C-alpha cells in the first residue's frame, strides 16, 4: 500500500470577539498537492502492488485525528 496524507482541520481564531474556525495554515495547499500527487502516481502506474490510499486527516494539530484514523482501520 502507498498512502498519501493531507491534514484537513480548522484552527480557532478570535474574530470580532467570537471564536471562529478558519482554515489558515495551508491545509488547502496540502490537499491540492496530495490530490495532484495521487493523480500522477495513478497515471504513471507507480503502484505495482496493493492500493493507493489518499487520507485526509482531521485534528492533525492535536494528534487525535491520526489515532481516530488508525482505530477506524483505514490503513488496513
QUIJO-V747652 format. One record per residue. N is the residue number from 1. SS is DSSP state (H for helix, E for strand, L for the rest). PHI is phi in radians with two decimals (999 if undefined). D_CENTER is the distance of its C-alpha to the mean C-alpha in Angstrom with 1 decimal. Layout:
BEGIN
n-><N:N>
ss-><SS:SS>
phi-><PHI:PHI>
d_center-><D_CENTER:D_CENTER>
END
This chain:
BEGIN
n-><1:2:3:4:5:6:7:8:9:10:11:12:13:14:15:16:17:18:19:20:21:22:23:24:25:26:27:28:29:30:31:32:33:34:35:36:37:38:39:40:41:42:43:44:45:46:47:48:49:50:51:52:53:54:55:56:57:58:59:60:61:62:63:64:65:66:67:68:69:70:71:72:73:74:75:76>
ss-><L:E:E:E:E:E:E:L:L:L:E:E:E:E:E:L:L:E:E:E:E:E:L:L:L:L:H:H:H:H:H:H:H:H:H:H:H:H:H:H:H:H:H:L:L:L:L:L:L:L:L:E:E:E:E:E:E:L:L:L:L:L:L:H:H:H:H:H:H:H:H:H:L:L:L:L>
phi-><999:-2.00:-2.13:-2.01:-2.19:-2.20:-1.64:-2.50:-2.58:-1.94:-1.90:-1.42:-2.34:-1.48:-2.22:0.90:1.40:-2.07:-1.41:-2.23:-1.53:-2.40:-1.63:-2.14:-2.27:1.57:-1.10:-1.12:-1.16:-1.04:-1.10:-1.09:-1.12:-1.13:-1.13:-1.13:-1.07:-1.09:-1.04:-1.18:-1.03:-1.20:-1.09:-1.54:1.13:-1.39:-1.60:-1.50:-2.34:1.43:-2.16:-1.76:-2.00:-1.92:-1.92:-2.02:-1.63:-1.43:0.89:-1.16:-1.13:-1.55:1.48:-1.26:-1.16:-1.12:-1.10:-1.09:-1.11:-1.11:-1.14:-1.34:1.40:-1.20:-1.59:-1.62>
d_center-><16.5:14.1:10.4:7.8:4.5:2.3:3.3:5.3:8.6:12.1:14.8:18.3:21.0:24.7:25.8:29.5:29.8:27.1:23.7:21.1:17.3:16.1:13.0:14.8:13.0:11.3:7.9:9.6:10.5:7.3:6.4:10.0:10.3:8.0:9.8:13.0:12.8:12.4:15.3:17.4:16.9:18.1:20.8:22.1:22.1:20.7:19.6:23.1:22.6:20.2:17.0:13.9:10.9:7.6:5.1:2.8:4.1:7.0:9.7:8.4:11.8:13.8:12.5:13.1:9.6:9.8:13.3:12.8:10.6:13.3:16.1:15.1:15.6:12.6:13.3:16.9>
END
